[in-house]
């Protein structure tokens, strides 16, 4: 798993254009969760360190803005993950 994470980070560090984006809209069922915990459930193969690095590099955004991970999610929030 660490090898896959390293490969993803190397691709993100390249100067090439981002090739793929995933958008997730938070539902009533998912609201109230901390953002970082939601990401851990949504991407179970990614370590928490990797997810926080993605947040710091703005590869994961909440409602179009940089997020820290400790935000509480609300229904209708939009998460963008850039791969």
C-alpha positions as CSV (number, residue, x, y, z in Angstrom):
1,X,0.0,0.0,0.0
2,X,2.9,2.4,0.8
3,X,4.3,1.9,-2.7
4,X,0.9,2.9,-4.2
5,X,0.7,6.0,-2.1
6,X,4.3,7.0,-3.0
7,X,3.5,6.6,-6.7
8,X,0.3,8.8,-6.4
9,X,2.3,11.5,-4.6
10,X,5.0,11.4,-7.3
11,X,2.4,11.9,-10.0
12,X,0.8,14.8,-8.1
13,X,4.2,16.4,-7.7
14,X,4.8,16.4,-11.5
15,X,4.1,19.6,-13.4
16,X,1.6,17.8,-15.7
17,X,-2.0,18.8,-15.7
18,X,-4.3,17.0,-13.2
19,X,-6.0,14.3,-15.2
20,X,-8.9,13.3,-12.9
21,X,-11.2,14.8,-10.3
22,X,-13.8,13.1,-8.2
23,X,-16.7,15.2,-6.7
24,X,-18.7,13.9,-3.7
25,X,-21.8,15.7,-2.4
26,X,-22.5,15.1,1.3
27,X,-25.9,13.7,2.1
28,X,-28.0,14.0,5.3
29,X,-26.8,10.6,6.4
30,X,-23.1,11.7,6.3
31,X,-23.5,15.2,7.8
32,X,-22.0,15.9,11.3
33,X,-18.9,13.8,10.6
34,X,-15.4,15.3,10.8
35,X,-14.0,15.8,7.3
36,X,-10.8,13.8,7.9
37,X,-12.8,10.9,9.4
38,X,-15.1,10.9,6.4
39,X,-12.1,10.8,4.0
40,X,-10.7,7.9,6.0
41,X,-13.9,5.9,5.5
42,X,-14.3,6.9,1.8
43,X,-10.6,6.1,1.0
44,X,-9.8,3.2,3.3
45,X,-6.5,2.3,1.5
46,X,-5.1,5.8,2.2
47,X,-3.2,6.5,5.5
48,X,-4.2,9.5,7.6
49,X,-0.8,11.1,6.9
50,X,-1.4,10.8,3.2
51,X,-4.9,12.4,3.4
52,X,-3.5,15.3,5.5
53,X,-0.8,15.8,3.0
54,X,-3.4,15.9,0.2
55,X,-5.3,18.5,2.2
56,X,-2.2,20.6,2.8
57,X,-1.4,20.5,-1.0
58,X,-5.0,21.5,-1.8
59,X,-5.6,18.2,-3.7
60,X,-8.7,17.7,-1.6
61,X,-11.0,20.7,-1.2
62,X,-14.2,21.3,0.7
63,X,-16.7,23.6,-1.0
64,X,-14.0,24.8,-3.4
65,X,-11.6,25.9,-0.5
66,X,-8.6,24.5,1.3
67,X,-9.7,22.5,4.3
68,X,-7.8,21.3,7.4
69,X,-9.7,18.1,8.0
70,X,-11.3,19.0,11.4
71,X,-14.4,20.7,9.8
72,X,-17.8,19.2,10.5
73,X,-19.6,18.2,7.3
74,X,-23.1,19.5,6.4
75,X,-25.6,18.1,3.9
76,X,-24.9,19.6,0.5
77,X,-21.2,20.2,1.1
78,X,-19.1,19.4,-2.0
79,X,-15.8,17.6,-1.8
80,X,-13.3,17.7,-4.7
81,X,-10.5,15.1,-4.8
82,X,-7.9,15.7,-7.5
83,X,-5.8,12.6,-8.6
